[in-house]
Amino acid sequence: MFELKNSIRNYHWGSKQDITELLGQPAQISPQAELWLGAHPGCPSMLLETGQPLHEVIAADPVNTLGEQVNERYGRLPFLFKVLSAVQPLSIQVHPTLAQARERFAKEDAAGVPREAAERNYKDDNHKPEMLYALTDFVALSGFRAPEEIIADLRRFLPRLSTTESALVEQLIASLQSPDPLGKALNFVLTSSTGINDLVLTICGTITADPVLQENVQFAELVRINEIYPADPGVLVALLLNLVFLKPGEAISLGAGNVHAYLRGLGIEVMANSDNVLRGGLTSKHIDVPELLEVTIADPSEAPLLQGSAVSEHSRLFQPAFDEFQLQVVETTAPQIRTELKLHGASLVLCTAGEFSLETASQTLQVPRGGSVFIAANELPVTAVSSTQDAATLFAASAQGK
């Protein structure tokens, strides 16, 4: 078991205090959007004692660190663990399948597109399914609404629009009544540059001026997003998507092809070890609409809530439909409560409240609030023992044992 030092990504949409307050650390001046725990070469965790990057430690002894099954199947730590804090919306985005990522990463390499280039779509050869466990009230967009619901909403604005704007909305409604309604609607919003920006402003202004429209939570969210990204076509994309509200302790699971965006809140995010993102609005970064549409699953879908299963009185296990990762949550309110961690291969552990002792056959390690640990596969099994009188919380991520 190795204590870790982890890096922060200071994206503009992050909070200046949420992550540090969670981990009991001093507040920062710059926004702190994501704390990365893992072995992604772009932002690896470091061993606290030696400063060695985690991916190098794993590469030096992959069988013992990853575990024989994980190493044989993935050849690397298959997941990435983050603490995510958003006070502004992240970009509307979608992730590829594993086959798409491998094929198109190789294609961009063969074409000589630099891997760090802003216009490059595929940063690596892996897919990026993910899950988000809410630590606070959390708001997100995920998956498409039913076309008839979107049409009904759009028609509420028609009497208040100019002739030009009404024509745009009628074209959008026509797209939503076509054989490929959601794909064509998404394409229309992102490629019909003439007038879309003004339409977004008019719709948001109309909502702001009408208390009845403001009572519609979907409409109110459009206004909130427009305040941060004024006239962005992504505001209209948000009308096409499900608005999801999570309470602390609830989770969602997002697979390939799911168009989504995190809007605000603090959460634990676990995903396959990838940085492949195709964007569709609410961003100044590269947007490749044809590629986005090829990857998108343009079907209506329910909010992808993920239910955890109880593994003990004090622990729940979240297992999405992706073998690369699972998340165990341990919550105790008294000392000396012992919980067996359900780990498969190499694991990452983070303590966000109280203190725990991690016990293996050969080692015992204290993990205080804010502390994180990499557990090599050859140290399993592991028992977490609460060390404080007050509430204590531990998160443990590993691959699924299949």
Secondary structure per residue as TSV (DSSP state, phi and psi in degrees):
chain	resnum	aa	ss	phi	psi
A	1	M	-	360.0	133.7
A	2	F	E	-126.9	126.9
A	3	E	E	-70.1	146.8
A	4	L	E	-118.4	152.7
A	5	K	E	-115.6	127.0
A	6	N	-	-116.2	157.4
A	7	S	E	-102.0	151.0
A	8	I	E	-104.4	138.0
A	9	R	E	-98.3	119.6
A	10	N	-	-94.7	57.1
A	11	Y	-	-71.1	152.9
A	12	H	T	-63.7	-23.4
A	13	W	T	-83.4	-0.7
A	14	G	S	-83.9	164.8
A	15	S	B	-87.8	151.1
A	16	K	S	-83.7	-15.1
A	17	Q	S	-132.3	-15.6
A	18	D	H	-62.6	-46.1
A	19	I	H	-68.5	-43.7
A	20	T	H	-66.3	-38.1
A	21	E	H	-65.1	-39.9
A	22	L	H	-60.2	-41.8
A	23	L	H	-95.3	1.7
A	24	G	T	70.4	37.8
A	25	Q	-	-117.2	162.9
A	26	P	-	-63.0	144.2
A	27	A	-	-64.1	155.8
A	28	Q	-	-114.4	160.6
A	29	I	S	-79.9	-41.3
A	30	S	S	-90.0	155.7
A	31	P	-	-61.8	137.6
A	32	Q	B	-113.3	105.2
A	33	A	-	-91.7	-44.7
A	34	E	E	-141.5	131.7
A	35	L	E	-99.9	119.0
A	36	W	E	-97.3	128.0
A	37	L	E	-119.1	122.4
A	38	G	S	154.2	-163.3
A	39	A	-	-122.3	26.0
A	40	H	-	-69.7	125.8
A	41	P	T	-57.8	-24.5
A	42	G	T	-72.6	-21.0
A	43	C	S	-162.5	64.8
A	44	P	-	-77.2	151.3
A	45	S	-	-68.5	153.6
A	46	M	E	-116.1	143.8
A	47	L	E	-65.6	126.2
A	48	L	T	-60.4	-37.3
A	49	E	T	-75.6	-38.2
A	50	T	T	-112.4	-17.9
A	51	G	-	78.1	7.7
A	52	Q	-	-77.3	134.7
A	53	P	B	-63.1	141.6
A	54	L	H	-62.6	-36.9
A	55	H	H	-66.3	-27.9
A	56	E	H	-73.9	-37.3
A	57	V	H	-61.5	-44.3
A	58	I	H	-65.9	-43.4
A	59	A	H	-63.1	-28.8
A	60	A	H	-73.5	-23.0
A	61	D	S	-154.8	68.0
A	62	P	H	-64.5	-35.2
A	63	V	H	-66.3	-47.6
A	64	N	H	-74.1	-32.8
A	65	T	H	-80.5	-46.6
A	66	L	H	-82.7	-32.8
A	67	G	-	100.0	147.1
A	68	E	H	-60.0	-45.9
A	69	Q	H	-67.4	-44.1
A	70	V	H	-65.4	-41.8
A	71	N	H	-64.6	-42.1
A	72	E	H	-65.5	-39.0
A	73	R	H	-80.8	-41.6
A	74	Y	H	-113.4	-30.3
A	75	G	S	70.3	12.1
A	76	R	S	-166.3	169.0
A	77	L	-	-63.3	117.7
A	78	P	-	-81.8	-2.7
A	79	F	E	-134.8	163.2
A	80	L	E	-127.4	137.1
A	81	F	E	-116.8	129.4
A	82	K	E	-134.3	151.8
A	83	V	E	-102.4	122.2
A	84	L	E	-114.1	131.4
A	85	S	E	-130.2	116.1
A	86	A	E	-121.4	125.3
A	87	V	S	-109.6	-9.3
A	88	Q	S	-132.4	158.7
A	89	P	-	-63.8	140.1
A	90	L	-	-77.6	168.1
A	91	S	-	-63.0	147.8
A	92	I	-	-67.7	129.7
A	93	Q	E	-150.4	166.6
A	94	V	E	-147.9	152.4
A	95	H	-	-118.6	148.8
A	96	P	-	-79.9	167.3
A	97	T	-	-73.9	169.7
A	98	L	H	-63.5	-42.8
A	99	A	H	-63.4	-42.9
A	100	Q	H	-62.7	-43.7
A	101	A	H	-62.8	-45.0
A	102	R	H	-63.9	-47.1
A	103	E	H	-65.3	-44.7
A	104	R	H	-84.5	-25.5
A	105	F	H	-64.1	-46.4
A	106	A	H	-63.6	-37.8
A	107	K	H	-64.6	-42.4
A	108	E	H	-69.1	-35.7
A	109	D	H	-61.5	-46.5
A	110	A	H	-64.1	-29.8
A	111	A	T	-81.1	-3.7
A	112	G	T	78.9	19.6
A	113	V	-	-76.0	120.0
A	114	P	-	-57.8	139.8
A	115	R	T	-64.8	-23.9
A	116	E	T	-93.2	1.6
A	117	A	-	-65.8	139.2
A	118	A	T	-63.0	-30.0
A	119	E	T	-88.3	1.6
A	120	R	-	-78.5	135.4
A	121	N	S	-86.6	-37.0
A	122	Y	-	-115.3	113.2
A	123	K	S	-86.0	-20.6
A	124	D	S	-155.2	-177.8
A	125	D	S	-102.8	25.6
A	126	N	-	-120.9	157.4
A	127	H	-	-85.7	175.1
A	128	K	-	-140.3	53.9
A	129	P	-	-62.4	152.3
A	130	E	E	-150.9	164.7
A	131	M	E	-135.7	153.1
A	132	L	E	-129.8	122.1
A	133	Y	E	-105.0	120.3
A	134	A	E	-78.1	128.4
A	135	L	S	-95.6	-25.6
A	136	T	S	-129.3	178.1
A	137	D	-	-53.6	131.4
A	138	F	E	-132.9	137.1
A	139	V	E	-121.8	135.4
A	140	A	E	-146.3	163.0
A	141	L	E	-108.0	136.8
A	142	S	E	-156.8	119.3
A	143	G	E	73.3	163.0
A	144	F	E	-85.5	144.7
A	145	R	-	-76.2	168.6
A	146	A	-	-69.6	137.0
A	147	P	H	-54.0	-39.6
A	148	E	H	-65.8	-30.8
A	149	E	H	-68.5	-41.6
A	150	I	H	-65.2	-42.7
A	151	I	H	-60.4	-44.1
A	152	A	H	-60.4	-39.5
A	153	D	H	-66.8	-44.9
A	154	L	H	-61.2	-37.4
A	155	R	H	-68.2	-20.7
A	156	R	H	-68.3	-22.2
A	157	F	H	-91.4	-20.2
A	158	L	G	-53.3	-43.4
A	159	P	G	-64.8	-13.2
A	160	R	G	-107.4	4.7
A	161	L	S	-102.7	158.2
A	162	S	-	-71.0	169.3
A	163	T	H	-58.4	-43.9
A	164	T	H	-64.1	-44.5
A	165	E	H	-67.9	-38.6
A	166	S	H	-61.7	-38.1
A	167	A	H	-63.1	-40.0
A	168	L	H	-62.9	-45.1
A	169	V	H	-64.5	-39.7
A	170	E	H	-62.6	-37.3
A	171	Q	H	-66.7	-39.5
A	172	L	H	-64.9	-41.5
A	173	I	H	-62.6	-40.5
A	174	A	H	-60.9	-39.8
A	175	S	H	-60.4	-40.7
A	176	L	H	-72.9	-9.0
A	177	Q	T	-107.0	8.5
A	178	S	S	-87.9	173.2
A	179	P	S	-60.5	-28.9
A	180	D	S	-119.6	70.2
A	181	P	H	-61.1	-47.1
A	182	L	H	-79.0	-37.4
A	183	G	H	-63.1	-43.7
A	184	K	H	-69.8	-35.6
A	185	A	H	-65.1	-43.8
A	186	L	H	-62.2	-44.7
A	187	N	H	-61.9	-41.8
A	188	F	H	-61.6	-46.8
A	189	V	H	-63.4	-39.9
A	190	L	H	-84.6	-16.6
A	191	T	H	-114.9	-15.1
A	192	S	-	-88.2	73.5
A	193	S	H	-62.9	-35.1
A	194	T	H	-69.1	111.3
A	195	G	H	92.9	-19.0
A	196	I	H	-63.1	-42.0
A	197	N	H	-61.8	-45.3
A	198	D	H	-64.7	-37.2
A	199	L	H	-62.4	-42.0
A	200	V	H	-59.0	-46.2
A	201	L	H	-63.7	-41.6
A	202	T	H	-65.6	-44.3
A	203	I	H	-61.6	-45.2
A	204	C	H	-67.6	-36.8
A	205	G	H	-64.5	-38.9
A	206	T	H	-63.2	-43.2
A	207	I	H	-63.4	-44.2
A	208	T	H	-61.2	-34.7
A	209	A	H	-84.9	-5.1
A	210	D	-	-125.1	107.4
A	211	P	H	-57.8	-32.5
A	212	V	H	-66.2	-44.5
A	213	L	H	-64.6	-33.5
A	214	Q	H	-65.5	-22.7
A	215	E	T	-71.1	-18.4
A	216	N	S	-78.2	115.7
A	217	V	H	-63.6	-33.0
A	218	Q	H	-65.1	-42.8
A	219	F	H	-66.9	-43.4
A	220	A	H	-60.4	-34.0
A	221	E	H	-69.7	-34.8
A	222	L	H	-58.9	-43.5
A	223	V	H	-63.0	-43.0
A	224	R	H	-61.7	-44.4
A	225	I	H	-65.9	-41.4
A	226	N	H	-64.1	-28.4
A	227	E	H	-64.4	-28.1
A	228	I	H	-96.0	-36.3
A	229	Y	S	-124.5	71.3
A	230	P	T	-60.4	132.4
A	231	A	T	66.0	12.5
A	232	D	-	-73.4	132.3
A	233	P	H	-55.4	-25.3
A	234	G	H	-59.8	-25.0
A	235	V	H	-62.1	-40.8
A	236	L	H	-73.7	-32.5
A	237	V	H	-59.9	-37.4
A	238	A	H	-60.0	-28.2
A	239	L	H	-69.5	-23.2
A	240	L	H	-80.7	-13.6
A	241	L	E	-108.9	157.2
A	242	N	E	-69.6	135.6
A	243	L	E	-94.0	124.6
A	244	V	E	-118.0	129.9
A	245	F	E	-115.5	120.8
A	246	L	E	-108.9	139.1
A	247	K	-	-92.3	158.4
A	248	P	T	-53.4	132.3
A	249	G	T	95.4	-8.5
A	250	E	-	-94.6	160.0
A	251	A	E	-143.4	154.1
A	252	I	E	-125.3	157.7
A	253	S	E	-127.9	128.5
A	254	L	E	-123.3	117.5
A	255	G	-	-96.4	-179.2
A	256	A	T	-60.0	142.9
A	257	G	T	84.7	-7.0
A	258	N	-	-83.4	116.8
A	259	V	-	-78.0	127.4
A	260	H	E	-154.7	168.7
A	261	A	E	-160.1	134.7
A	262	Y	E	-85.1	132.2
A	263	L	E	-101.7	-45.3
A	264	R	E	-167.5	149.5
A	265	G	E	132.8	174.1
A	266	L	E	-118.2	132.6
A	267	G	E	-157.3	168.1
A	268	I	E	-97.4	124.6
A	269	E	E	-116.4	131.0
A	270	V	E	-126.8	138.6
A	271	M	E	-151.6	166.4
A	272	A	E	-62.6	152.6
A	273	N	S	-75.5	80.5
A	274	S	-	-151.0	161.2
A	275	D	-	-128.5	29.7
A	276	N	-	-84.8	115.7
A	277	V	-	-136.1	127.3
A	278	L	E	-109.6	124.5
A	279	R	E	-102.4	151.0
A	280	G	-	-137.0	32.0
A	281	G	S	134.2	168.2
A	282	L	S	57.8	45.9
A	283	T	-	-161.0	154.3
A	284	S	S	-97.7	-0.8
A	285	K	S	-82.8	175.1
A	286	H	-	-59.5	132.7
A	287	I	-	-122.7	120.9
A	288	D	-	-112.8	93.8
A	289	V	H	-61.7	-47.6
A	290	P	H	-57.3	-42.3
A	291	E	H	-67.8	-41.2
A	292	L	H	-56.8	-45.4
A	293	L	H	-68.4	-33.4
A	294	E	H	-65.9	-33.9
A	295	V	H	-85.8	-27.1
A	296	T	-	-70.1	137.0
A	297	I	-	-92.7	104.1
A	298	A	-	-94.3	60.7
A	299	D	S	-125.1	148.3
A	300	P	B	-65.5	145.8
A	301	S	-	-151.6	153.1
A	302	E	-	-77.2	161.8
A	303	A	-	-59.6	128.1
A	304	P	-	-82.0	67.0
A	305	L	E	-67.9	142.9
A	306	L	E	-117.7	120.0
A	307	Q	-	-90.4	134.4
A	308	G	-	-88.1	151.5
A	309	S	E	-109.3	140.3
A	310	A	E	-73.4	126.9
A	311	V	E	-108.1	-13.0
A	312	S	E	-164.4	178.9
A	313	E	T	-61.9	-26.0
A	314	H	T	-115.9	11.3
A	315	S	E	-145.7	141.2
A	316	R	E	-126.0	149.9
A	317	L	E	-122.0	126.6
A	318	F	E	-106.7	118.5
A	319	Q	-	-124.8	96.6
A	320	P	-	-71.9	176.6
A	321	A	S	-82.6	40.1
A	322	F	-	-136.3	127.3
A	323	D	T	-71.8	-17.3
A	324	E	T	-66.2	-24.2
A	325	F	-	-156.2	158.6
A	326	Q	E	-147.3	162.8
A	327	L	E	-132.7	123.5
A	328	Q	E	-104.8	133.2
A	329	V	E	-115.1	121.9
A	330	V	E	-112.3	123.6
A	331	E	E	-131.2	120.4
A	332	T	E	-126.7	162.1
A	333	T	S	-130.2	13.1
A	334	A	S	-152.8	159.0
A	335	P	T	-76.4	161.9
A	336	Q	T	63.5	27.3
A	337	I	-	-88.3	122.5
A	338	R	E	-99.9	131.8
A	339	T	E	-133.0	122.6
A	340	E	E	-74.8	127.7
A	341	L	-	-83.6	128.5
A	342	K	-	-87.5	80.0
A	343	L	-	-109.3	146.1
A	344	H	-	-131.0	104.8
A	345	G	S	76.7	-162.5
A	346	A	S	-55.6	142.8
A	347	S	E	-139.5	154.0
A	348	L	E	-122.2	136.1
A	349	V	E	-128.9	138.4
A	350	L	E	-134.9	131.9
A	351	C	E	-101.9	125.9
A	352	T	E	-112.7	-5.5
A	353	A	E	-158.4	145.2
A	354	G	S	67.3	-145.0
A	355	E	E	-155.2	145.4
A	356	F	E	-129.4	154.4
A	357	S	E	-108.8	126.7
A	358	L	E	-97.4	125.2
A	359	E	E	-119.1	129.1
A	360	T	-	-123.3	-178.7
A	361	A	S	-64.2	-25.0
A	362	S	S	-119.0	-4.8
A	363	Q	-	-154.7	147.5
A	364	T	E	-129.2	132.1
A	365	L	E	-135.5	128.0
A	366	Q	E	-82.9	133.3
A	367	V	E	-123.8	103.3
A	368	P	E	-81.6	173.9
A	369	R	T	-53.6	129.9
A	370	G	T	89.7	-9.7
A	371	G	-	-83.8	149.4
A	372	S	E	-138.3	152.6
A	373	V	E	-142.1	139.3
A	374	F	E	-98.3	128.1
A	375	I	E	-111.6	116.7
A	376	A	-	-70.9	150.1
A	377	A	G	-59.3	-33.1
A	378	N	G	-74.7	0.3
A	379	E	G	-96.9	-9.4
A	380	L	-	-69.0	150.1
A	381	P	-	-82.6	166.3
A	382	V	-	-130.6	137.2
A	383	T	E	-116.1	132.7
A	384	A	E	-98.9	128.6
A	385	V	E	-121.2	120.0
A	386	S	E	-65.6	142.1
A	387	S	-	-118.2	1.6
A	388	T	-	-128.3	157.7
A	389	Q	S	-71.0	-32.4
A	390	D	S	-86.2	-178.2
A	391	A	-	-60.6	139.2
A	392	A	E	-135.6	141.6
A	393	T	E	-134.7	134.5
A	394	L	E	-134.0	137.3
A	395	F	E	-115.7	133.5
A	396	A	E	-131.1	123.0
A	397	A	E	-112.9	140.3
A	398	S	E	-156.5	175.4
A	399	A	-	-71.2	162.9
A	400	Q	-	-84.1	146.3
A	401	G	-	-88.1	82.6
A	402	K	-	-128.7	360.0
